[in-house]
Amino acid sequence: MSVKELYYQFQLLLNKNNEKQNINIDRGNFVILYNREAVRCLNAYVDKNNSTDDIFNVFEFVVSDKELQKNRTTDNYIEYEVPDDMFNLIAGKSYSVVTQGKCKGIVRNNFKKIGNSNINLEDSFTKPSFDWERGIGELDGTSIKIYKEDFNIEKSYISYYKTPDYIDIEGYKRIDGNDSTNIDPAYSDWFCGVVLDAVVKEVQREYQDQLGFQLSQDRKAEQL
């Protein structure tokens, strides 16, 4: 779906649910609302459907086995850069290639909440182990730490959901003063529809049209 079609459908949906009003949202504000709601919709969908087959609907946002770029090495862990497009880590989908002497192997990294790593590092049943193929990771928003114990870490990989690519539409001045350009959605029409309904809902909330708000809520609930 092109961004022009997206904006046209938005106007149709908005004013269909608001038959007594002719609401006009300019292109710049539509782009801001749409890009914000795209992130929120992906987060809500993953949270709701992470343990069901419906999660396959958003596999277009999955980045699998991304090799991490090393920042620095300490005695206890290796610190890596957080990928620029990473939105949400996929639990249980991180591993490291490790060595112990002449032996080479794989450890599966179990990510812990910040502050809980020390407890797990001291517990013989949870601390990193070459023989048990067990590792510990920590994500603090600015870096990824992969801890080591009786092995050296050669490379580390993670799988994650990437942030939905931003859209734009020509016809307005951006905040930086440059002219806007057409940037079409880089994902499925289905997800575009989910985001559109979320945007319509937010605009209707602003205009306090409770009937239109409920219609959009119902449609969004069916899709999510």
C-alpha positions in Angstrom: 0.0 0.0 0.0 1.4 3.4 -0.9 1.5 6.2 1.6 -1.0 8.2 -0.5 -3.5 5.3 -0.3 -2.8 5.1 3.4 -3.7 8.8 3.9 -6.8 8.5 1.7 -8.1 5.5 3.6 -7.4 7.3 6.9 -9.7 10.2 5.8 -12.4 7.8 4.7 -12.4 5.8 7.9 -12.3 8.9 10.1 -15.2 10.7 8.4 -17.2 7.6 8.0 -17.2 7.2 11.8 -17.9 10.9 12.2 -20.9 11.5 9.9 -21.8 14.8 11.5 -18.3 16.2 11.2 -15.8 16.8 8.5 -12.6 16.3 10.3 -9.4 17.2 8.5 -6.0 16.2 9.8 -3.1 17.7 7.9 -0.5 15.5 6.4 2.3 16.4 8.8 0.2 15.5 11.9 -1.0 12.3 10.2 2.6 11.2 9.7 3.5 11.9 13.3 0.4 10.0 14.6 0.8 7.1 12.3 4.5 6.5 13.0 3.8 6.7 16.8 0.9 4.3 16.6 2.8 1.8 14.4 5.3 1.3 17.3 2.5 1.0 19.8 0.5 -1.4 17.8 3.5 -3.8 17.2 4.2 -3.7 21.0 0.6 -4.5 21.9 0.3 -7.3 19.3 3.5 -9.0 20.4 2.5 -8.7 24.1 -0.9 -10.2 23.4 0.0 -12.9 20.9 3.5 -13.9 21.9 2.5 -17.4 22.9 0.0 -18.1 20.1 0.2 -18.9 16.4 -1.1 -15.4 15.6 2.4 -14.1 16.3 3.4 -15.3 12.8 1.4 -12.3 11.5 4.2 -10.0 12.5 7.1 -12.2 11.5 7.9 -9.6 8.9 9.4 -7.5 11.7 11.7 -10.3 13.0 15.4 -10.1 12.5 17.0 -13.5 13.1 20.5 -14.3 14.3 21.9 -10.8 14.1 25.6 -10.8 14.9 26.3 -8.2 17.6 29.0 -5.6 17.3 31.5 -5.6 20.2 32.1 -2.4 22.2 34.5 -3.6 24.8 35.7 -6.7 26.8 36.0 -7.0 30.5 37.0 -9.9 32.8 33.3 -10.8 33.4 31.4 -9.9 30.2 31.6 -8.6 26.7 29.6 -5.4 25.9 27.9 -5.1 22.6 26.1 -2.4 20.7 22.3 -2.5 20.6 21.2 -2.8 16.9 19.8 0.6 15.7 16.6 -0.9 14.5 15.9 -3.2 17.5 12.5 -2.7 19.1 11.9 -5.8 21.3 14.2 -8.7 22.1 12.8 -12.2 21.4 13.3 -14.3 24.5 15.2 -17.5 24.2 16.7 -16.5 20.8 20.2 -15.4 21.7 23.4 -17.5 21.6 27.2 -17.1 21.6 30.0 -19.0 20.0 32.4 -19.8 22.7 35.7 -21.6 23.3 37.2 -23.4 26.3 40.8 -24.4 25.6 40.8 -26.2 22.3 37.1 -26.9 22.5 34.5 -24.8 20.7 30.8 -24.7 21.4 27.5 -22.8 21.8 25.9 -21.3 24.8 22.2 -20.1 24.9 21.9 -16.8 26.5 19.1 -16.3 29.0 18.5 -12.6 29.4 17.9 -11.3 33.0 16.4 -8.1 34.3 18.9 -5.4 35.3 20.0 -5.9 38.9 19.2 -9.7 38.8 22.3 -10.7 37.0 24.6 -10.8 40.0 22.2 -13.3 41.8 22.2 -15.6 38.8 25.9 -15.3 38.2 26.5 -16.6 41.8 24.1 -19.5 41.6 25.7 -22.7 40.4 22.4 -23.7 38.7 22.1 -20.6 36.6 25.6 -19.1 36.1 27.2 -19.4 32.7 28.6 -22.8 31.9 30.4 -24.2 28.9 29.4 -27.8 29.7 25.7 -27.0 30.2 25.7 -24.6 27.2 24.3 -21.9 29.4 24.9 -18.1 29.2 23.5 -14.9 30.7 22.7 -11.7 28.9 21.6 -8.3 30.1 20.0 -5.4 28.1 20.1 -2.0 29.6 18.8 0.1 26.7 22.2 1.4 25.7 24.2 -1.8 25.5 24.0 -5.6 25.6 26.2 -7.5 28.0 26.9 -11.2 27.6 28.5 -12.7 30.7 31.2 -15.4 30.7 32.5 -17.8 33.3 34.6 -20.8 32.3 34.8 -19.9 28.6 35.8 -17.2 26.1 33.2 -15.6 23.9 34.0 -15.4 20.2 30.7 -14.0 18.7 27.2 -13.4 20.0 23.9 -13.3 18.1 20.3 -12.2 19.0 16.9 -12.3 17.3 14.5 -9.4 17.8 11.6 -7.5 16.5 12.7 -4.4 14.5 11.0 -1.0 14.8 8.5 -0.4 12.0 10.1 1.8 9.3 8.8 5.4 9.3 6.5 6.6 6.6 6.3 10.1 5.2 4.1 11.9 2.6 4.9 14.8 0.4 3.0 18.1 0.9 4.3 19.7 4.1 7.4 21.1 5.7 9.2 18.9 8.2 10.3 20.2 11.6 13.8 20.4 10.3 12.6 22.8 7.5 13.0 20.3 4.7 10.2 19.4 2.3 8.5 16.1 3.0 8.8 13.2 0.5 6.7 10.0 -0.1 8.0 7.1 1.9 5.7 4.1 1.6 5.1 1.5 4.4 7.7 -1.2 4.3 5.3 -3.8 5.7 2.1 -5.7 4.9 -1.3 -4.1 4.1 -2.7 -6.0 7.1 -0.5 -4.2 9.6 -1.2 -0.9 7.8 -4.9 -1.5 8.5 -4.2 -2.2 12.2 -2.2 1.0 12.6 -4.8 3.0 10.6 -7.6 2.0 13.0 -5.4 3.0 16.0 -4.8 6.4 14.4 -8.5 6.9 13.8 -9.2 5.9 17.4 -6.8 8.5 18.7 -8.2 11.3 16.6 -11.7 10.4 17.6 -10.7 10.5 21.2 -9.4 14.0 20.6 -12.7 15.0 19.0 -14.7 13.2 21.7 -16.8 11.3 19.3 -17.8 8.4 21.4 -19.7 6.5 18.8 -16.9 6.7 16.2 -14.4 5.9 19.0 -16.3 2.7 19.8 -16.6 1.6 16.2 -12.9 1.9 15.7 -12.2 0.2 19.0 -14.3 -2.8 17.9 -12.5 -3.0 14.6 -9.1 -2.8 16.2 -10.0 -5.5 18.7 -11.0 -7.9 15.9 -7.6 -7.5 14.2 -5.5 -7.7 17.3 
